[in-house]
Amino acid sequence: MSRIIVFDPASGASGDMILGALLDAGAPLATMQEAVSRLGIAGVRIRSEAASSGAVRGTRVTIDAAPDQPARDWQAIQHLLTESALVLPVREAALAIFQSLAEAEAQAICMQTGDFRR
């Protein structure tokens, strides 16, 4: 029997919400932590706990990191992923996702500022 998952965040979804949904769907927390450890960033830990709001139940995911983590732009993230120990398909998917995010953020900034120079 196959499984089909429909992901339709009509009102948007943050990264921690998506991770919580993946955990609820059966993804192991240890697998997520292992992937994070392959990035080579010291002191990053993922934890989860049951959460609810009214009748809605889910999993809250919290990322704990050292307070001295630098801000990372697309170039730094690209370098981090390229040099990581992630398996190739995961690395390629992560690079494609972050590139899409960088392009969307750049477009939003251009729309906000009216500066469309490239």
C-alpha positions in Angstrom: 0.0 0.0 0.0 1.3 3.5 -0.8 0.9 6.6 1.1 0.1 10.0 -0.2 0.7 13.2 1.7 -0.9 16.4 0.7 0.9 19.5 1.9 -1.3 22.6 1.4 -0.4 25.4 3.8 -3.0 27.8 2.6 -2.2 30.3 5.3 1.6 29.7 5.2 3.9 27.6 7.3 7.1 28.3 9.2 10.0 25.9 9.2 9.3 24.7 12.7 5.7 24.1 11.8 6.8 22.0 8.8 9.2 20.0 10.9 6.5 19.4 13.5 4.2 18.1 10.7 6.9 15.8 9.4 7.4 14.4 12.9 3.7 13.9 13.3 3.7 12.0 9.9 6.3 9.6 11.2 9.7 11.2 10.4 12.2 10.3 13.2 13.6 13.2 15.3 16.9 11.4 15.3 17.1 11.5 11.5 16.5 15.3 11.5 19.2 15.8 14.2 21.6 13.6 12.1 21.0 15.8 9.1 21.6 18.9 11.1 24.8 17.5 12.5 26.1 16.8 8.9 26.1 20.6 8.3 29.0 20.9 10.6 27.5 23.6 12.8 28.5 23.0 16.5 25.9 23.1 19.2 22.7 22.9 17.2 20.0 20.6 18.7 16.4 19.9 17.7 13.8 19.0 20.3 10.1 18.4 20.1 7.1 18.3 22.4 3.4 17.8 22.1 1.4 21.0 21.7 -2.2 22.0 21.4 -4.3 25.1 20.7 -7.9 24.5 21.4 -8.9 21.3 19.7 -5.9 21.3 17.4 -3.0 19.1 18.4 0.4 18.9 16.9 4.1 18.8 17.6 6.1 21.9 18.5 9.7 21.8 17.3 12.4 24.0 18.8 15.9 24.5 17.4 18.5 25.2 20.1 21.7 26.9 18.9 24.6 28.7 20.5 23.8 32.4 20.8 26.9 33.4 18.9 25.7 31.9 15.6 26.3 34.4 12.7 23.6 35.7 10.4 23.9 33.8 7.2 23.0 35.1 3.7 22.4 33.0 0.6 26.1 32.9 -0.2 27.1 31.6 3.3 24.2 29.1 3.2 25.2 27.9 -0.2 28.8 27.4 1.0 27.7 25.6 4.2 25.5 23.2 2.2 28.0 22.6 -0.6 30.7 21.7 2.0 28.4 19.7 4.2 28.4 15.9 4.8 24.8 15.6 3.6 24.1 12.9 1.2 24.0 14.2 -2.4 20.2 14.1 -3.0 19.5 15.9 0.3 22.3 18.4 -0.4 20.9 19.1 -3.9 17.3 19.5 -2.6 18.4 21.8 0.2 20.4 24.0 -2.3 17.4 24.2 -4.6 15.1 25.1 -1.8 17.3 27.8 -0.3 17.9 29.2 -3.8 14.2 29.5 -4.3 13.9 31.2 -0.9 16.7 33.6 -1.8 15.1 34.5 -5.1 11.7 35.0 -3.4 13.2 37.2 -0.7 15.1 39.3 -3.3 11.9 39.8 -5.2 10.0 40.8 -2.1 12.8 43.4 -1.3 12.6 44.7 -4.8 8.8 45.1 -4.6 9.1 46.8 -1.2 11.8 49.2 -2.2 10.9 49.7 -5.8 14.6 48.9 -6.7 14.5 46.4 -9.6 18.1 46.6 -10.6 19.9 43.3 -10.9 
